[in-house]
Amino acid sequence: MPTNKRKVMLPHTMGQQGMALIQARDDIETIIYPAGIAQADLLPRLADITGIALSGTPFRQAEMDASLIMQVVARIGVGYDAVEVPALTARRVPLMTAGIANSTSVAEQAFHLMIALAKKNKPMDAIVRGDTWHQRHGMQPMELAGKTILIVGFGRIGTRTARRCAAFDMTVLIHDPYINEQQIRSAGYQPVADLNAALPQADIVCIHCPKNPETVGLFNAGRLGLMKKGAFIVNTARGGIIDEPALHAALTTGHLAGAGLDVFEEEPTPPDNPLLTLDSVISSPHMAGVTVEAVAAMAVATSLNILSVLDGSPNRENTINPEVYI
């Protein structure tokens, strides 16, 4: 029987709170699809879709070409490196993200990784479990108070990480070429324009910048070599911003003391990734922004983003390509 309902695709992993918002609409037909759907299976289903929410599913030119009446593409999160924005923009289709929905969760994970590295949680736990208490004085932990952290990226997550570090009496340096230095000073932190010059000052480097052509390989062998000997590096942004072989070399030579990684260049990262053999590496499976609270908030934000476009009042604050509205 013919229907005039608009069709919206949602991944099966989307939080129920967000799904319910769209499913409650009588004028919208909700189509649930597997989050790991293959491109060959996705493309034929896009022809009559007006809106889609993406978890980790890529959406590029081929997907856009198959979407004959698409009005909005929304990421359940804030990263969008798997979306070909120009392809959407050419068709005047907005790409929307979840705004600050998971910012607190990611900042907390970044700070957790700092503490875990500084307090040597991984080897300390191994000492207790292995009944080797006599080794405990050979790996003394350190305080965060008085240490200097360099935060790369002062956006929604970086600002929250900075507040947590300042509360622990750390000196906070900020590198973000797209943020006015006075804005950083007004927040109580020290702006640094020259990343290379700032690296030797930092006891911890924390990455919160987006992944794009400017930042891929940003932390290569040269920059890792500029870091203070014994420093830590934490990445909860995107894999590929740190050159993994270069990081492995910096850790195995003892130049860097440790790394906290929630993201990897290839995900899932292969079990034989050399970084995983190092006790100085603490890892998590790209889950920094996937807490109970964040999943609910991102799902709601994503649904509201989609509905805002379909209802003719797009949320411009969460739109990556606002030029489509001109």
C-alpha positions in Angstrom: 0.0 0.0 0.0 1.5 3.4 -0.9 2.7 5.6 1.9 3.7 9.2 2.1 5.9 8.7 5.1 9.5 9.9 4.9 12.0 7.1 5.6 14.9 7.4 8.0 17.6 4.8 8.5 19.0 4.2 12.0 21.8 1.8 13.0 20.7 -1.0 15.4 23.4 0.2 17.9 21.8 3.6 18.3 20.6 4.4 21.9 16.9 3.6 22.4 16.3 7.1 23.8 17.1 8.6 20.4 15.4 5.9 18.4 12.2 6.5 20.3 12.1 10.2 19.3 11.9 9.3 15.6 9.8 6.1 16.0 7.1 8.2 17.8 6.6 10.3 14.6 3.6 9.2 12.6 4.9 10.9 9.5 8.3 9.0 9.5 9.0 5.3 8.8 12.0 4.1 10.7 14.3 1.6 9.1 16.8 -0.2 11.3 20.0 -1.4 9.7 23.0 -3.3 11.0 25.8 -0.9 12.0 28.4 -2.9 10.2 26.4 -3.1 6.9 28.5 -3.7 3.8 28.4 -1.0 1.1 26.9 -3.4 -1.4 24.0 -4.0 0.9 23.6 -0.3 1.9 23.6 1.3 -1.6 20.4 -0.3 -2.9 18.5 0.8 0.2 19.3 4.5 0.0 17.2 5.4 -3.0 14.1 6.4 -1.0 15.7 7.5 2.2 15.4 11.1 3.4 17.6 10.9 6.5 20.3 8.5 7.9 22.1 8.3 11.2 25.7 6.9 11.0 27.6 5.1 13.6 30.9 3.9 12.0 29.4 3.4 8.5 31.2 5.4 5.8 29.2 7.7 3.7 31.0 9.0 0.6 30.3 9.8 -3.0 29.0 6.4 -3.9 26.5 6.5 -1.0 25.5 10.1 -2.0 25.0 9.1 -5.6 22.7 6.3 -4.5 20.7 8.7 -2.2 18.2 10.2 -4.6 16.1 12.2 -2.0 18.5 12.4 1.0 17.9 15.5 3.1 20.2 15.0 6.1 23.1 12.8 7.2 23.8 12.7 10.9 26.8 11.2 12.8 26.2 9.6 16.1 29.3 11.3 17.5 31.5 14.2 16.6 34.1 12.7 14.3 33.3 12.6 10.6 36.5 11.4 8.8 34.5 8.5 7.3 32.1 11.0 5.6 32.9 12.7 2.3 31.6 16.2 3.2 32.1 17.7 -0.3 29.9 15.0 -1.8 27.1 16.0 0.6 27.7 19.8 0.2 27.4 19.5 -3.6 23.9 18.2 -3.2 23.1 20.7 -0.4 22.7 17.9 2.2 23.8 18.9 5.7 26.2 16.7 7.7 25.3 17.0 11.4 27.2 15.8 14.5 26.2 15.2 18.1 27.7 18.5 19.4 28.8 18.2 23.0 26.9 15.0 23.7 30.0 12.9 24.4 32.5 15.6 25.1 32.6 15.0 28.9 33.0 11.3 28.4 36.0 11.7 26.1 37.6 14.3 28.3 37.2 12.0 31.3 38.8 9.1 29.4 41.7 11.2 28.4 42.2 12.3 32.0 41.8 8.7 33.2 44.6 7.6 30.8 46.8 10.4 32.2 46.3 9.2 35.7 46.7 5.5 34.8 50.0 6.3 33.2 51.3 8.6 35.9 50.2 6.2 38.7 51.5 3.2 36.7 48.2 1.3 37.2 49.0 -1.4 34.7 52.4 -2.6 36.2 51.2 -2.0 39.8 48.2 -4.3 39.2 50.5 -6.9 37.7 52.7 -6.8 40.8 49.8 -7.5 43.0 48.4 -10.3 40.8 51.9 -11.8 40.3 52.8 -11.7 43.9 56.0 -9.7 43.2 55.6 -7.0 45.8 59.4 -6.8 46.1 59.4 -5.0 42.7 57.1 -2.2 43.7 59.8 0.3 44.6 61.4 0.0 41.2 58.6 1.7 39.4 57.4 4.6 41.6 54.4 6.5 40.3 54.3 10.3 40.0 52.0 13.1 40.8 50.2 15.1 38.2 50.3 18.3 40.3 52.9 20.6 39.1 53.3 18.9 35.8 52.9 20.6 32.4 50.3 19.3 30.0 50.1 20.3 26.3 46.6 20.0 24.9 46.5 19.9 21.1 43.0 21.1 20.1 40.9 23.5 22.2 37.4 22.5 21.1 34.5 21.0 22.9 36.6 18.1 24.4 39.9 19.9 24.8 38.3 22.7 26.8 36.9 20.1 29.2 40.2 18.2 29.5 41.9 21.5 30.3 39.5 22.2 33.2 40.2 18.8 34.7 44.0 19.2 34.4 43.9 22.7 35.9 41.8 21.3 38.9 44.7 18.9 39.5 47.2 21.9 39.7 48.8 21.3 36.4 50.2 23.9 34.1 48.1 23.8 31.0 49.5 24.8 27.6 47.1 24.9 24.6 48.0 24.6 20.9 45.2 25.3 18.5 45.9 27.5 15.5 42.2 28.1 14.9 41.5 29.5 18.3 42.2 33.2 19.2 45.0 33.3 21.8 43.1 35.8 23.9 40.3 33.3 24.2 42.7 30.7 25.6 44.2 33.2 28.0 40.8 34.3 29.2 40.1 30.7 30.0 43.1 30.7 32.3 45.6 28.7 30.1 48.8 29.5 28.2 48.5 29.5 24.3 51.4 28.2 22.4 51.6 29.0 18.7 54.6 26.9 17.8 53.9 23.2 18.5 57.5 22.2 18.0 58.7 24.7 20.5 56.1 23.6 23.1 56.8 19.9 22.9 60.0 19.9 25.0 58.1 21.7 27.8 55.4 19.1 28.3 55.3 16.2 30.7 52.1 15.0 29.0 50.8 15.7 25.5 47.0 15.1 25.0 45.5 15.1 21.5 42.1 16.5 20.9 42.3 17.8 17.3 40.2 16.4 14.4 41.7 14.1 11.9 42.2 15.8 8.5 44.9 16.2 5.9 46.7 18.7 8.2 46.8 16.4 11.2 47.4 12.9 9.7 50.9 12.0 10.9 51.1 15.2 13.0 53.0 13.3 15.6 55.7 11.7 13.5 59.2 10.6 14.5 60.5 14.1 14.4 57.8 15.6 16.8 57.9 12.6 19.1 61.6 13.1 19.3 61.1 16.7 20.4 59.0 15.6 23.4 60.6 15.7 26.8 62.4 12.4 27.7 60.1 10.4 30.0 56.9 12.2 28.8 53.5 10.6 28.1 51.3 11.0 25.1 47.5 10.4 25.2 45.2 10.1 22.1 41.4 9.9 22.3 40.9 11.8 19.0 41.5 9.6 16.0 44.0 7.0 14.9 46.6 8.1 12.4 47.3 11.4 14.1 50.2 9.6 15.8 52.6 7.6 13.5 52.4 4.2 15.2 55.8 2.8 14.2 57.4 6.1 15.3 55.6 5.9 18.6 56.7 2.3 19.1 60.3 3.3 18.5 60.0 6.2 20.9 58.6 3.9 23.6 61.0 1.0 23.1 64.1 3.3 23.2 62.8 4.8 26.5 62.5 8.3 25.1 58.8 8.3 26.0 57.6 6.7 29.2 54.1 5.7 28.1 51.1 6.2 25.8 47.4 6.0 26.4 45.5 5.1 23.3 41.8 4.9 22.7 42.2 5.1 18.9 44.4 3.3 16.3 45.3 3.8 12.7 43.5 0.6 11.8 40.4 -0.3 13.8 40.0 -2.9 15.1 43.7 -2.8 15.5 45.4 -6.1 14.7 46.2 -8.2 17.7 49.8 -8.3 16.5 50.2 -4.5 16.6 53.6 -4.1 18.2 52.3 -1.4 20.5 50.1 -3.9 22.3 53.2 -5.8 23.4 54.5 -2.9 25.4 53.7 -2.6 29.1 54.1 1.2 28.7 50.9 1.3 26.5 47.4 1.5 28.0 44.7 1.0 25.4 41.0 0.9 25.0 38.9 0.0 21.9 37.7 3.5 20.7 35.2 3.7 23.6 36.1 7.0 25.2 32.9 8.6 24.0 30.7 5.5 24.4 29.6 5.7 28.1 26.1 5.0 29.2 25.4 8.7 29.5 27.0 9.6 26.2 25.3 6.9 24.2 21.9 8.2 25.4 22.9 11.9 24.8 24.3 11.2 21.3 21.3 9.2 20.2 19.0 12.0 21.4 21.1 14.7 19.8 21.3 12.8 16.5 17.6 12.3 16.3 16.9 15.9 17.1 19.4 16.9 14.4 17.6 14.7 11.8 14.2 16.0 12.8 15.4 19.6 12.8 16.2 19.3 9.1 13.1 17.3 8.1 10.9 19.9 10.0 12.5 22.8 8.2 14.4 24.3 11.2 17.9 22.8 10.9 20.2 23.0 14.0 23.0 25.1 12.4 25.2 24.8 15.5 25.6 21.0 14.9 26.0 21.4 11.1 29.5 20.7 9.7 28.7 22.3 6.3 26.3 25.2 7.1 27.0 26.6 3.6 24.3 24.2 2.4 21.7 26.5 3.9 22.7 29.6 1.9 
